[in-house]
């Protein structure tokens, strides 16, 4: 008999007994998750000098890129799905809890300054809302219907794409959101870091890099978090490349909202057009600091209004190469940034 528990209490059924059985079932489910397993062949962190501990972590991290490489075909399928949605005016939503949710919000927040995208084009939804970005709210991840409610509140609708991020495969907030999004006609992508996704999850694309057990069992902010960040970077970067937001290796829709970014904008125009600082600066000032317009002016020999008219006529989703097609080159950056 358990110490401190009478026979009558131990035998009786009630909320505590039901809770105990629920936790027992969940514990048994967690036994099957790679991210919850104890690592094999790795020294115990609390026995190591600092430099050796860091060496172990660094060696474990070194395998993350290889795990991501294994799932690149699935990532490519996801990028194509997102790009197709963008081309039709759709949006991308990340939904997650804890570290997974924070990484989604982070990636979404970096798209407008990098690609000049509308802030609503990529949106991160996290269990617990804004407070969860700076304070742990992991208890909210158990709310099955709340993920979909939060997505709807953020404006998710048919034609959009939902990426559910759950390193451990089974977060109810995420799985509920994916199911209800799928039922509502939205495209769905399931990102997890375990080899066996949760059973019964019906989505368009599953991405599951297997990074192996964490150096701290269950701490998915480590290797799993790194893999997740890498893949989210790929999803948005590749999709916006496909949407013409890049010219060569250059961010031609960057928003120069600080002195550093204004200086970067000038360097981008200089490299894209093979001109000096003064010419790039003059073009950018005439173009109200719009890098794309300045490049079109210099490479196409256009005035600022002609460049704007060209964009309006051929479409905002066209890349600079497409916009310049048919125009005689006026300036050149050597190899045309191929």
SVG drawing of the C-alpha trace seen along z (x, -y; Angstrom):
<svg xmlns="http://www.w3.org/2000/svg" viewBox="-15 -62 52 64">
<polyline fill="none" stroke="black" stroke-width="0.4" points="0.0,0.0 1.2,-3.5 2.4,-5.2 0.0,-7.8 -3.0,-6.4 -5.7,-4.5 -7.1,-1.3 -10.5,-3.0 -8.9,-6.0 -6.6,-3.9 -9.4,-1.7 -11.9,-4.4 -12.2,-5.9 -12.3,-9.7 -10.7,-12.7 -7.2,-11.9 -7.4,-8.2 -8.6,-9.3 -5.8,-11.8 -3.2,-9.2 -4.4,-6.8 -4.3,-9.6 -0.7,-10.4 0.2,-6.7 -1.1,-6.4 0.7,-9.6 3.9,-8.4 3.7,-5.1 3.2,-7.1 6.2,-9.2 8.3,-6.0 8.1,-5.6 9.3,-9.1 12.9,-9.5 13.0,-13.0 12.1,-11.7 14.7,-9.0 17.9,-8.9 20.9,-9.3 23.2,-6.3 26.9,-6.7 26.9,-10.3 28.5,-11.3 26.1,-12.6 26.3,-16.4 26.5,-17.0 29.7,-14.9 31.6,-17.0 33.9,-20.0 32.4,-23.0 34.6,-22.7 33.8,-19.0 30.1,-19.6 30.2,-22.1 32.1,-19.7 29.4,-17.1 26.7,-19.6 28.6,-20.8 29.1,-17.2 25.5,-16.4 24.5,-19.6 26.7,-18.6 24.3,-15.9 21.3,-18.2 22.0,-19.4 22.4,-15.8 19.0,-14.9 17.4,-17.9 19.1,-16.9 17.2,-13.5 13.9,-15.3 14.6,-17.9 12.1,-16.2 9.3,-16.8 10.5,-20.3 10.4,-21.0 6.8,-19.7 5.9,-22.1 7.6,-25.0 5.7,-24.3 2.4,-24.2 3.2,-27.5 4.3,-29.2 1.1,-28.1 -0.9,-29.6 1.0,-32.9 0.5,-33.1 -3.3,-33.0 -3.1,-35.6 -3.1,-33.1 -1.2,-33.2 1.1,-31.0 0.3,-30.2 2.6,-28.6 0.9,-27.0 2.8,-25.6 3.3,-25.6 6.4,-26.4 9.7,-26.4 7.9,-25.3 5.5,-28.1 8.2,-30.7 10.2,-29.6 7.2,-29.9 6.5,-33.5 10.2,-34.3 10.3,-33.2 7.1,-35.0 8.3,-38.2 11.5,-38.2 9.8,-38.0 8.6,-41.6 12.0,-43.2 13.8,-40.6 11.4,-40.3 9.3,-43.4 6.2,-41.1 3.0,-42.2 3.1,-41.4 0.0,-39.3 1.4,-37.1 3.2,-34.9 1.7,-34.7 2.9,-32.8 0.2,-31.5 1.4,-30.2 -0.5,-28.5 -0.9,-31.2 -0.7,-34.1 1.9,-37.0 2.6,-36.3 3.9,-32.9 6.7,-34.5 8.5,-35.6 7.0,-33.5 6.4,-29.7 2.8,-28.8 3.3,-25.1 0.1,-24.2 -1.9,-25.7 -0.7,-23.1 -3.3,-20.5 -6.2,-22.5 -7.3,-20.6 -9.7,-23.1 -7.8,-26.3 -5.3,-26.1 -8.0,-26.2 -9.8,-29.0 -6.6,-31.0 -6.0,-30.4 -9.5,-31.6 -9.0,-34.7 -5.8,-35.4 -7.8,-35.2 -6.9,-31.7 -9.3,-30.7 -9.5,-28.5 -6.6,-29.0 -4.1,-29.4 -1.5,-27.0 -1.1,-25.8 2.2,-24.4 1.7,-22.6 5.0,-22.4 5.3,-19.8 8.8,-18.3 7.3,-15.6 4.5,-14.7 1.6,-14.8 0.8,-18.3 -3.0,-18.5 -3.1,-22.3 -1.2,-21.6 -2.9,-18.3 -6.4,-19.8 -5.5,-22.8 -4.2,-20.6 -7.3,-18.4 -9.7,-21.3 -7.7,-23.2 -7.8,-20.2 -11.5,-19.7 -12.0,-23.4 -10.3,-23.1 -6.9,-24.6 -3.6,-23.0 -1.7,-21.5 1.9,-20.7 3.0,-18.7 6.6,-19.3 7.9,-17.0 11.3,-15.6 10.3,-12.1 10.5,-9.2 6.9,-8.1 4.3,-11.0 1.2,-10.7 -1.2,-8.1 -4.3,-9.3 -2.9,-12.7 -4.1,-13.5 -2.1,-16.3 -0.8,-17.3 2.9,-17.1 4.8,-15.6 8.3,-16.7 10.0,-14.7 13.8,-15.1 15.1,-12.5 17.8,-14.3 17.9,-11.6 17.7,-11.8 18.5,-15.2 21.5,-15.5 18.8,-16.5 16.0,-13.9 12.9,-15.7 14.4,-19.2 13.4,-19.8 14.7,-23.4 18.1,-21.8 18.7,-19.7 15.0,-19.5 14.7,-23.3 17.7,-23.8 16.3,-21.5 13.0,-23.2 14.6,-26.7 16.5,-25.4 13.4,-24.1 11.3,-27.2 14.1,-29.3 13.9,-27.1 10.1,-27.2 9.8,-31.0 13.1,-31.8 12.5,-29.4 8.9,-30.4 9.8,-34.1 12.6,-33.3 10.0,-31.6 7.9,-34.8 10.6,-37.0 11.7,-38.6 15.4,-37.9 17.7,-38.9 20.8,-36.6 21.9,-36.5 20.4,-39.8 17.4,-40.8 15.8,-43.3 12.7,-44.0 14.5,-44.6 12.9,-47.4 15.6,-50.0 14.1,-51.2 17.4,-51.8 20.7,-53.4 22.3,-50.0 19.6,-48.8 19.7,-52.0 23.5,-51.4 22.8,-47.7 20.2,-48.9 22.9,-51.0 25.3,-48.0 22.6,-45.8 22.0,-48.3 25.7,-48.7 26.2,-45.0 23.1,-44.4 24.0,-47.2 27.7,-47.5 27.6,-51.1 29.3,-53.2 27.9,-54.5 26.8,-57.9 24.8,-56.5 23.1,-53.9 22.4,-56.6 20.8,-59.0 18.7,-56.2 17.4,-55.1 16.6,-58.6 14.6,-59.1 12.9,-55.7 11.9,-56.6 14.3,-53.9 12.7,-51.1 15.6,-48.8 13.6,-47.0 12.6,-50.3 16.2,-51.7 17.6,-48.5 15.0,-48.7 15.8,-52.3 19.6,-51.7 19.5,-48.4 16.6,-49.3 17.4,-53.0 14.0,-54.0 12.7,-56.9 11.2,-56.3 7.6,-56.5 8.5,-54.2 9.9,-51.7 6.8,-51.8 4.6,-51.5 6.6,-48.4 6.0,-46.7 2.3,-47.6 1.9,-46.3 3.8,-43.0 2.7,-42.3 4.2,-42.5 5.0,-38.8 7.5,-39.0 11.2,-38.9 13.6,-41.5 14.8,-39.2 11.2,-38.9 10.6,-42.6 13.7,-43.5 13.0,-40.9 12.9,-42.6 14.6,-45.8 18.1,-46.5 20.6,-46.4 21.9,-49.8 24.2,-48.9 25.8,-45.5 27.2,-43.9 29.8,-41.8 28.2,-38.4 24.6,-39.6 24.6,-38.0 24.0,-34.5"/>
</svg>
